[in-house]
C-alpha cells in the first residue's frame, strides 16, 4: 500500500491518497497517518480511488479516523470509493463521514 499526504499552510485541508491493498498487514500505517492528520487539521480528505482491496482491518481504520475526527470537532471527507469498497461498506452498514456519491470511483 502507498500513502501520499499533501497539505497546505495553516489548517487547510490535508489530502491522504491511498493506493494498493488496505488490509491487516497495511492498516496500521494508514491508521497512523490518518490519526496525525485528523488531530492537526480541521479538515482531512481521504482519496481511496487507488485501493484495490480492503478487508475488515481497513474498514476499522477508516472508522477509527472518522471517530477521532468527530471527537476533535474536525471534518473527515472520503473521495473516490471504489465499487468493491462501496459494496463492503454497504454490507457492513458502515457509513463514513461526509461521503459524497459524486466523488465515488466508477
C-alpha positions in Angstrom: 0.0 0.0 0.0 1.2 3.5 -0.8 0.1 6.6 1.3 0.7 10.1 0.0 0.0 13.0 2.3 -0.3 16.6 1.0 -1.4 19.6 2.9 -1.5 23.3 2.6 -0.5 26.0 5.1 -2.3 26.5 8.3 -5.4 24.4 8.9 -6.2 24.0 5.2 -7.5 20.5 4.2 -4.9 17.8 4.1 -5.3 15.1 1.5 -4.3 11.5 2.1 -4.2 9.4 -1.1 -4.2 5.7 -0.6 -3.4 3.1 -3.2 -2.9 -0.7 -3.2 -4.2 -3.2 -0.6 -5.7 -1.9 2.6 -5.6 -4.9 4.9 -4.4 -6.3 8.2 -0.8 -6.0 7.0 -1.0 -2.4 6.0 -3.8 -0.8 8.1 -1.5 0.3 10.9 0.4 2.6 8.6 -2.8 4.3 7.3 -4.2 4.4 10.9 -1.1 6.4 12.0 -1.2 8.8 9.0 -5.0 9.4 9.5 -4.7 9.9 13.2 -1.9 12.5 12.7 -4.0 14.3 10.0 -7.3 14.5 11.8 -5.7 15.6 15.0 -3.9 18.5 13.4 -6.1 19.6 10.5 -9.7 20.8 10.8 -10.5 19.0 7.5 -9.0 15.8 6.1 -9.8 14.3 2.8 -9.1 10.6 2.1 -8.9 9.6 -1.5 -9.5 5.8 -1.8 -9.7 5.6 -5.7 -6.5 3.6 -5.9 -7.4 1.0 -3.2 -7.5 -2.4 -4.9 -8.5 -4.4 -1.9 -9.9 -3.7 1.6 -10.6 -6.1 4.5 -12.2 -5.5 7.9 -8.9 -4.1 9.3 -9.0 -1.4 6.6 -12.7 -0.7 7.4 -11.8 -0.4 11.1 -9.0 2.0 10.3 -11.4 4.3 8.3 -14.0 4.1 11.1 -11.4 4.9 13.8 -10.3 8.0 11.8 -13.9 9.1 11.4 -14.5 8.7 15.2 -11.3 10.6 16.1 -12.2 13.5 13.7 -15.6 13.7 15.3 -14.2 13.8 18.8 -11.8 16.6 17.8 -14.7 18.5 16.1 -12.9 18.1 12.8 -14.2 17.1 9.4 -13.4 13.9 7.5 -14.3 13.6 3.8 -13.9 10.4 1.8 -13.5 10.6 -2.0 -13.1 8.0 -4.8 -14.5 5.0 -3.1 -14.1 2.0 -5.5 -17.2 -0.1 -6.2 -15.8 -3.1 -4.3 -15.3 -1.0 -1.2 -18.7 0.7 -1.6 -20.2 -2.8 -1.5 -18.2 -3.8 1.6 -19.3 -0.6 3.4 -22.9 -1.3 2.4 -22.8 -4.9 3.5 -21.3 -3.9 6.9 -23.7 -1.0 7.3 -20.7 1.3 7.7 -21.1 5.0 6.9 -18.1 7.2 6.7 -18.4 10.9 7.4 -19.1 13.2 4.5 -19.1 10.5 1.8 -20.4 12.2 -1.3 -21.7 9.9 -4.1 -20.4 12.3 -6.7 -16.9 11.6 -5.5 -17.1 7.8 -5.7 -15.0 6.0 -8.2 -16.7 4.3 -11.2 
